[in-house]
Amino acid sequence: MLTVSDEIGTYTKTLFPDISIDQSIRILIEKEFIRRKATYQHTIRIFERKYHTSFNEFKQNEIVKKNNYSFEVENDYIDWEMEKVIISPL
């Protein structure tokens, strides 16, 4: 069984006085997942607007190649791909 420090227990009881520490930590983790997913989705939307396409179309249409492998486009491709990989299990 895992335990939490008294400090963490105090924080969770302050935030969620009517539920157990276990339940409050679960809520905090869920909220963090939601926050991160929103951040990743926002980044994906930025790339979709910038290139006027979805990631799959970006990849299929070889946009990186068509832009002569420019640093900016390759970097966007890598970042975009990572956002897609990270968000898929969330």
N, C-alpha and C positions, 0 to 999 in steps of 0.2 A: 504494500500500500504506500502510495506517495503522500507526503505531508507538505503543507505550506507553512511559511514562516508566520510568526505572529503579526508582523508588519503587513503582509499580504492579506491575512485574515481580517485585520482591522480595516484595511482599504475596502475589501469586498463587502464587509458588513456595513460600512459607511455608505457605499453605493447602493447596496441591496439589503436593507435591514431585515426584510421579511422572508428571505429565502436562505437556504444553506450556502456555505462557502463553495461547495461543489457546483451547485446550480449557478451561482453568480459567476464563477470562473468559466463555466460553459457558455453563459450569455456573453461574457467579454470576448471569448474566443470567436463565437459566432459573429459578433459585431465587427471584429477585426477582419474576418474573412469577407464580410459584406463590404467593408471599407476598401480592402485591397482589390476586390473584384470591381468595384466602381472605378477605382483608379486605373486598372488595366483596361476596362471598357472605354474609359475616356481617352486613353492613349490610342487605342484602336480606332476610335472615331476620328481623332486628329489625323491619323495616317490615311484613313478612308477619304476624308475631305481633301487632304493635300494631294493625293494621287487620283482622286475621283474614281475609285475602284475598291473592290474587296481585296483581301490578302490573296485569296486563291487566284483571282483574275490578275493581280499584280504579278504573281509568280508565273502563271501560265503565259502571260503576255511578255515575259522576260523584260520587265521594265528596267531592271538593273543593267542588263546587257544593252538595251536601247539607249540608256543614259551613259554609255561608255564606262560602266563600272565606277562611276563617280563615288567619291568617299561618302558624300551625304546620302545618296540613294542606297548604297550598300549598307551603310550604318542604319538607315531607316528600316531596310529589309530585315536586318538582324534583330533590331529592337522589336519590330512588328511581329516577327516570328516568335520571339521569346514571350511576348505578351499573349499570343495565341496559345502557346504551350502551357504557360502558367495558368491562364484562365480556364482551360478546358476541364481540369478536375474540380474547379471551384463551382 
